[in-house]
Amino acid sequence: MSTQSAPGARRGIRALVGIVLCSALTGCASYATPGRPADFKALGVSRESLTDSSINTTLAKEPLAKFPTGIAAVRIQAPGYKSNTAEGWGGGSYCVITTRDIETDKDWDRLSKLPMVTGVAPINRLLLPQQLNTDLELRQAAASLHADMVLIYTIDTQFYIKDHLAPLTVVTLGLSPNQTAQVVTTASAVLMDTRNGYLYGYAEATEKGMQLSNSWTTEAAVDDARHRTESRAFGKLIVQLADTWPQVVKNFKRTEVGVGK
């Protein structure tokens, strides 16, 4: 995870915007990917969506979290997301995935044991309104958990045939065994201040999974490959956060004592 300031973080988020998952598998068996990743533009953190006055307002924001701090964590995806192991909840610009299907206890333990972290709490649907349009709904839920920060993450998975090196809209199952099918997952996240939406930084991790395409003869086999790759990508994301968290504390703990005020 990068520990850039708000302007730097917004530049990083531009690289996350516009992620589109367009893969589907058809043939003797067919498999449709669960859904697209969430569009971070919906959270109001895209520079393109800001007017001159709102840019000034955003740049004027200062980190308000105090240390030690609690972190609320939530996974978001594009509206209508559904897989064999998880289904999105809520309508509007994005949905929330409350089922922990790719996250492991080891991932959460690594986060909760970071220095100056009092705990990590997942946001569930009981804390959220039905309509989800901006980061405000997520920050309000984090406030209900008394968490000073909220970790918002999303998953983007695409399928490729290695020979083509391009994303496919259609993949036929049972292809020649000399073709390698590849699953590519990118996990993206932002760490946000619960009180005012200040961006402490962003993170991104990519994981690839490959196997002979003729072994994808059932929907379950394809979905299992997706699930394994997404879980590893999320694990990498957590490692990045753990490795750079001390720098986050060093840069922003000064707000606790009012340095620079």
C-alpha positions as CSV (number, residue, x, y, z in Angstrom):
1,M,0.0,0.0,0.0
2,S,1.3,3.4,-0.9
3,T,1.2,6.0,1.8
4,Q,0.8,9.1,-0.3
5,S,-1.1,12.2,0.7
6,A,-4.6,13.0,-0.5
7,P,-3.5,14.4,-3.9
8,G,-1.2,11.5,-4.5
9,A,-3.8,9.1,-3.4
10,R,-6.3,10.6,-5.8
11,R,-3.8,10.2,-8.6
12,G,-3.5,6.5,-7.7
13,I,-7.2,6.1,-7.6
14,R,-7.4,7.3,-11.2
15,A,-5.6,4.1,-12.1
16,L,-8.4,2.1,-10.4
17,V,-11.3,3.8,-12.1
18,G,-13.0,2.2,-15.1
19,I,-12.2,-1.4,-14.3
20,V,-14.5,-3.5,-16.3
21,L,-14.9,-7.3,-16.1
22,C,-16.3,-8.6,-19.4
23,S,-15.4,-12.3,-19.5
24,A,-17.9,-15.1,-20.1
25,L,-17.4,-18.7,-20.8
26,T,-19.6,-20.8,-23.1
27,G,-19.4,-24.2,-24.8
28,C,-20.5,-27.6,-23.7
29,A,-20.7,-26.0,-20.3
30,S,-21.0,-22.2,-19.7
31,Y,-19.7,-19.9,-17.1
32,A,-20.5,-16.2,-16.6
33,T,-18.2,-14.2,-14.4
34,P,-19.9,-12.9,-11.2
35,G,-19.9,-9.2,-12.1
36,R,-17.7,-6.2,-12.5
37,P,-15.6,-4.5,-9.9
38,A,-17.0,-1.4,-8.2
39,D,-16.3,1.9,-9.9
40,F,-14.5,4.1,-7.4
41,K,-15.9,7.2,-9.2
42,A,-19.1,6.4,-7.4
43,L,-17.3,7.2,-4.1
44,G,-16.5,10.8,-5.3
45,V,-12.7,10.3,-5.2
46,S,-12.1,10.9,-8.9
47,R,-10.3,14.1,-9.8
48,E,-12.3,14.3,-13.1
49,S,-15.6,14.6,-11.2
50,L,-14.5,17.6,-9.1
51,T,-15.1,21.2,-9.9
52,D,-12.4,23.9,-9.0
53,S,-14.1,24.8,-5.7
54,S,-14.5,21.2,-4.6
55,I,-10.9,20.5,-5.4
56,N,-9.9,23.2,-3.0
57,T,-12.2,21.7,-0.4
58,T,-10.7,18.3,-0.9
59,L,-7.1,19.6,-0.7
60,A,-8.0,21.4,2.5
61,K,-8.9,18.1,4.2
62,E,-6.6,16.9,7.0
63,P,-6.3,13.5,8.5
64,L,-8.4,13.2,11.7
65,A,-7.8,9.7,12.8
66,K,-6.2,9.2,16.2
67,F,-3.8,6.5,17.2
68,P,-4.3,3.8,18.2
69,T,-7.1,3.4,15.7
70,G,-9.8,1.0,14.7
71,I,-10.3,0.1,11.0
72,A,-13.6,-0.9,9.4
73,A,-13.3,-3.1,6.3
74,V,-15.7,-3.4,3.4
75,R,-15.7,-5.0,0.0
76,I,-17.6,-3.3,-2.8
77,Q,-18.4,-4.4,-6.3
78,A,-20.5,-3.1,-9.2
79,P,-24.3,-3.4,-8.9
80,G,-25.7,-6.8,-9.4
81,Y,-22.5,-8.8,-8.5
82,K,-23.1,-12.5,-7.9
83,S,-20.9,-15.5,-7.8
84,N,-21.2,-19.1,-6.6
85,T,-19.9,-18.1,-3.2
86,A,-21.1,-14.5,-2.7
87,E,-23.8,-12.1,-3.7
88,G,-23.9,-8.3,-3.6
89,W,-26.2,-6.4,-1.3
90,G,-27.7,-3.0,-1.8
91,G,-28.6,-0.9,-4.8
92,G,-27.3,2.3,-6.4
93,S,-23.8,3.0,-7.7
94,Y,-22.3,-0.1,-6.1
95,C,-23.1,-3.1,-3.9
96,V,-21.4,-4.5,-0.8
97,I,-20.2,-8.1,-0.4
98,T,-20.8,-9.2,3.2
99,T,-19.8,-12.9,2.6
100,R,-16.1,-13.5,3.4
101,D,-15.5,-15.9,0.6
102,I,-12.0,-14.9,-0.5
103,E,-10.7,-13.4,2.8
104,T,-9.1,-15.7,5.4
105,D,-8.7,-15.5,9.1
106,K,-5.0,-15.1,8.5
107,D,-5.6,-12.0,6.5
108,W,-7.7,-10.3,9.2
109,D,-5.3,-11.4,11.9
110,R,-2.4,-9.8,10.1
111,L,-4.4,-6.5,9.9
112,S,-5.6,-6.5,13.5
113,K,-2.1,-7.2,14.8
114,L,-0.6,-4.2,13.1
115,P,1.0,-1.6,15.5
116,M,-1.4,1.1,16.7
117,V,-4.4,-0.8,15.4
118,T,-7.0,-1.6,18.1
119,G,-9.0,-3.9,15.8
120,V,-10.5,-4.6,12.4
121,A,-14.2,-4.9,12.0
122,P,-16.1,-5.9,8.9
123,I,-19.1,-3.7,7.8
124,N,-22.2,-5.8,7.5
125,R,-25.6,-5.0,5.9
126,L,-27.2,-4.1,9.2
127,L,-25.2,-0.9,9.3
128,L,-25.9,0.1,5.7
129,P,-28.9,1.7,3.9
130,Q,-30.4,-0.1,1.0
131,Q,-29.3,2.7,-1.4
132,L,-25.5,3.0,-1.8
133,N,-24.1,5.9,-3.9
134,T,-21.0,7.4,-2.3
135,D,-18.4,6.8,0.3
136,L,-20.6,8.6,2.9
137,E,-22.7,5.5,3.5
138,L,-19.6,3.4,4.2
139,R,-18.1,6.1,6.5
140,Q,-21.4,6.3,8.4
141,A,-21.3,2.6,8.9
142,A,-17.7,2.8,10.0
143,A,-18.6,5.5,12.5
144,S,-21.2,3.1,14.0
145,L,-18.4,0.7,14.7
146,H,-16.3,3.6,16.2
147,A,-13.6,3.0,13.6
148,D,-11.4,6.0,12.7
149,M,-10.5,4.5,9.3
150,V,-12.3,2.5,6.7
151,L,-10.6,0.1,4.3
152,I,-12.6,-0.1,1.0
153,Y,-11.6,-2.8,-1.5
154,T,-12.8,-4.3,-4.7
155,I,-11.9,-7.3,-6.9
156,D,-11.5,-7.4,-10.7
157,T,-11.1,-10.8,-12.4
158,Q,-10.6,-11.5,-16.1
159,F,-10.1,-14.6,-18.1
160,Y,-7.6,-14.9,-20.9
161,I,-6.3,-17.4,-23.4
162,K,-2.5,-17.0,-23.2
163,D,-2.0,-17.4,-27.0
164,H,-4.1,-14.3,-27.6
165,L,-2.8,-12.1,-24.7
166,A,-6.1,-10.2,-24.7
167,P,-9.2,-10.4,-22.6
168,L,-11.9,-12.7,-24.1
169,T,-15.6,-12.2,-24.2
170,V,-16.2,-15.8,-25.1
171,V,-14.1,-18.9,-24.2
172,T,-15.0,-22.4,-25.4
173,L,-14.6,-25.1,-22.8
174,G,-12.7,-28.2,-23.8
175,L,-10.2,-26.5,-26.1
176,S,-7.0,-28.1,-27.3
177,P,-4.7,-29.0,-24.3
178,N,-1.9,-26.9,-25.8
179,Q,-3.7,-23.7,-25.0
180,T,-3.3,-22.3,-21.5
181,A,-6.2,-20.5,-19.9
182,Q,-5.3,-17.7,-17.5
183,V,-7.2,-16.1,-14.7
184,V,-6.0,-12.6,-13.7
185,T,-7.3,-10.9,-10.6
186,T,-6.5,-7.4,-9.4
187,A,-7.4,-6.4,-5.9
188,S,-7.6,-2.6,-5.3
189,A,-8.2,-0.7,-2.1
190,V,-8.2,2.8,-0.5
191,L,-7.8,3.7,3.1
192,M,-10.1,6.5,4.0
193,D,-10.7,8.7,7.1
194,T,-14.1,7.9,8.6
195,R,-14.7,11.5,9.6
196,N,-14.1,13.5,6.4
197,G,-13.1,11.1,3.7
198,Y,-9.4,12.0,3.7
199,L,-7.4,9.4,1.7
200,Y,-4.4,8.0,3.5
201,G,-3.4,6.0,0.5
202,Y,-4.2,3.2,-1.9
203,A,-3.1,-0.3,-2.6
204,E,-3.2,-2.7,-5.6
205,A,-2.1,-6.3,-6.0
206,T,-2.4,-8.7,-8.9
207,E,-2.4,-12.5,-9.0
208,K,-2.5,-14.9,-11.9
209,G,-3.6,-18.5,-12.2
210,M,-3.1,-20.7,-15.2
211,Q,-4.1,-24.2,-16.3
212,L,-4.8,-26.1,-19.5
213,S,-8.0,-24.8,-21.0
214,N,-9.4,-28.3,-21.7
215,S,-9.5,-28.9,-18.0
216,W,-12.2,-26.3,-17.7
217,T,-15.0,-28.6,-18.5
218,T,-17.4,-27.6,-15.8
219,E,-18.7,-24.3,-14.3
220,A,-17.5,-25.5,-10.9
221,A,-13.9,-25.9,-12.2
222,V,-13.8,-22.4,-13.6
223,D,-15.3,-20.9,-10.5
224,D,-12.8,-22.7,-8.3
225,A,-9.9,-21.2,-10.4
226,R,-11.4,-17.8,-10.0
227,H,-11.9,-18.2,-6.2
228,R,-8.3,-19.4,-5.7
229,T,-6.8,-16.5,-7.7
230,E,-9.0,-13.9,-6.0
231,S,-8.1,-15.2,-2.5
232,R,-4.3,-15.0,-3.3
233,A,-4.7,-11.5,-4.7
234,F,-6.4,-10.3,-1.6
235,G,-3.7,-11.9,0.5
236,K,-1.1,-9.9,-1.4
237,L,-3.1,-6.8,-0.8
238,I,-3.0,-7.4,2.9
239,V,0.7,-8.0,2.9
240,Q,1.3,-4.7,1.1
241,L,-0.8,-2.9,3.8
242,A,1.1,-4.6,6.6
243,D,4.5,-3.7,5.1
244,T,3.7,0.0,4.7
245,W,1.4,0.6,7.7
246,P,4.3,1.8,9.9
247,Q,4.9,4.6,7.5
248,V,1.2,5.5,7.6
249,V,1.5,5.8,11.4
250,K,4.7,7.8,11.2
251,N,3.2,10.3,8.7
252,F,-0.1,10.9,10.3
253,K,0.2,10.2,14.1
254,R,1.3,13.9,14.3
255,T,-2.4,14.8,14.1
256,E,-2.9,13.3,17.5
257,V,-0.7,15.9,19.1
258,G,-1.6,18.7,16.7
259,V,1.8,19.0,14.9
260,G,1.6,21.5,12.1
261,K,-1.6,23.1,13.4
